[in-house]
Amino acid sequence: MDSCLAVGTNSSSQCDENQEFQELLKTLPKEKGWAFDEAYLYQGFWIRAQILQQIILCQHQFQARHTDVLLATQPKSGTTWLKALAFAIAHRKRYALPTHALLTNNPQKLVPFIEVNQETHQQDLADRLSSLPPFSPRVLSTHLPYASLPESVTSITNDCRIVYLCRNPKDTLVSTWHFMSKIKSSEAAYEEPLSLEEAHELFCRGASPYGPFWEHMLGYWKASLERPEKVLFLRYEEMKKDIKSQVKRLAEHIGCPFTIEEENEGVVDDIIKLCSFENLKNLEVNKSEKMLVVDCKYFFRKGIVGDWVNYLTPQMAEQLDQVTKEKLQDHGFPILFKEATIDEPSESI
Ligand code: PAP
């Protein structure tokens, strides 16, 4: 079949773009994908072909506004949690708790990715952004590495804020593997799910979705040191340990600090409760709705720190720790490096 017809395009310029894209793909290193099609190494990170075309469009087309808030993560680092919190903080004056948008919408829907559409792969970026709530700030998200963000986002003349959430690599691997296995067993899959051994091997080689894990994290960490007013670096484990202080940091960074009165009235605690794993997981919308081929319920598995210990063998954990050590030790990342190698399972808060 003609490649233009195969992807459902209807104009000659779209057809040219597709042919250019097919040519580009031929030049990129390729790896086995985790769930669907193969992954390609583009600008130093691994990405599925179908998403890559949207990423390139986004890099060219996305125009950040000065008031935008962009949430950045690697898949399975706590994206859904961060989306819920940032949305609830930024729009706290617009929604009363009993009728809050988060009670009837999956957080992924309220905070769209700039580079992919989780509803349908065909929808245009402009259409997608025009369907956002008409309030400021726009709360958006991305899995793109810092160096690959659209120029308007990182430009020194743009005041938009970035929040990066990082999770320890062993839990990120285990969570990603579970999620991909669920997708694989859906009707869209064309192969057997990856074994955990295969997933571990790909992850350690850097070939995780949007990986390598360490380079992704370091890009944002360095940016957070160079431009702290622009980039806030958060950690899933710290959020689990002390959510209140992390939520306050988040609110300040995105320009919506809590007042003393709000704190005294329990507004911070209400937001934390609304966005808690237990609350979101048990909402009807998050139990029954679907986004593309993914059931929303798969965004809520265990939500704890240290679950890796139940899946990785001591050898697998040691190998991943060793890679983490090699990748991070020359970059002055002592805290994460230490905790990434020794974190213990802890109870969900
Ligand atoms: P994404 O990057 O594909 O959007 P993301 O939300 O990061 O997904 O991944 C889901 C993980 O966040 C799951 O982790 P687990 O597999 O180790 O359990 C999920 O349970 C966890 N998660 C989702 N919501 C919350 C929440 N409110 N609090 C804490 N963890 C959460």
Residues whose N, C-alpha, C, O or C-beta is under 5 A from the ligand:
A	BS01	PAP	Q74 P75 K76 S77 G78 T79 T80 W81 D171 S175 C275 S276 F277 F299 F300 R301 K302 G303 I304
